[in-house]
Amino acid sequence: MKKIYVVIAVAAILATSSCGWSKKKLGFTQSGPDETLVQTNDPLILPPEFNVRPKKSAAVNEAESSDTEDGENE
């Protein structure tokens, strides 16, 4: 007896889900965006000195040179 109720419930769900009106009322449909409300953003702009690297200080250069000399002597 319970199997009949399950079969009837499944049939009712399938019958109502295939109908376009019931899909709208139950909220199963999605609407696309409104073209008039879409806003475009300005393109990103890179700064003029984007590829320029900062100069190394003298202390950093001396530390790097002493590290390479120690590795060569070993």
C-alpha positions as semicolon CSV with decimal commas, in nm:
position;residue;x (nm);y (nm);z (nm)
1;M;0,000;0,000;0,000
2;K;0,284;0,240;0,082
3;K;0,445;0,169;-0,254
4;I;0,138;0,305;-0,429
5;Y;0,164;0,635;-0,239
6;V;0,531;0,663;-0,329
7;V;0,458;0,599;-0,696
8;I;0,174;0,854;-0,695
9;A;0,394;1,114;-0,522
10;V;0,677;1,063;-0,772
11;A;0,434;1,085;-1,063
12;A;0,282;1,407;-0,925
13;I;0,627;1,563;-0,878
14;L;0,732;1,472;-1,231
15;A;0,406;1,599;-1,378
16;T;0,424;1,938;-1,206
17;S;0,797;1,984;-1,260
18;S;0,762;1,950;-1,635
19;C;0,512;2,234;-1,652
20;G;0,659;2,580;-1,715
21;W;0,403;2,758;-1,500
22;S;0,480;2,545;-1,193
23;K;0,855;2,594;-1,242
24;K;0,807;2,972;-1,229
25;K;0,582;2,956;-0,923
26;L;0,817;2,723;-0,735
27;G;1,127;2,928;-0,826
28;F;1,310;2,666;-1,032
29;T;1,378;2,899;-1,325
30;Q;1,660;3,151;-1,348
31;S;1,634;3,479;-1,528
32;G;1,933;3,637;-1,698
33;P;2,073;3,980;-1,611
34;D;1,906;4,292;-1,742
35;E;2,129;4,445;-2,013
36;T;2,028;4,798;-1,919
37;L;2,153;4,757;-1,560
38;V;2,499;4,619;-1,643
39;Q;2,780;4,868;-1,578
40;T;3,125;4,854;-1,734
41;N;3,439;4,945;-1,540
42;D;3,734;5,144;-1,668
43;P;4,032;4,931;-1,778
44;L;4,321;4,889;-1,536
45;I;4,620;5,116;-1,599
46;L;4,979;5,025;-1,512
47;P;5,201;5,293;-1,361
48;P;5,468;5,437;-1,595
49;E;5,762;5,293;-1,393
50;F;5,613;4,944;-1,359
51;N;5,919;4,754;-1,492
52;V;6,185;4,969;-1,319
53;R;6,361;4,792;-1,032
54;P;6,492;4,983;-0,728
55;K;6,869;5,030;-0,704
56;K;7,057;4,808;-0,460
57;S;7,240;4,980;-0,177
58;A;7,619;4,946;-0,130
59;A;7,577;4,744;0,192
60;V;7,364;4,483;0,017
61;N;7,618;4,456;-0,268
62;E;7,907;4,400;-0,022
63;A;7,713;4,133;0,168
64;E;7,631;3,948;-0,154
65;S;7,991;3,962;-0,278
66;S;8,130;3,830;0,053
67;D;7,881;3,540;0,046
68;T;7,988;3,437;-0,306
69;E;8,360;3,462;-0,220
70;D;8,317;3,234;0,084
71;G;8,145;2,972;-0,130
72;E;8,421;2,981;-0,392
73;N;8,705;2,927;-0,143
74;E;8,562;2,606;0,005
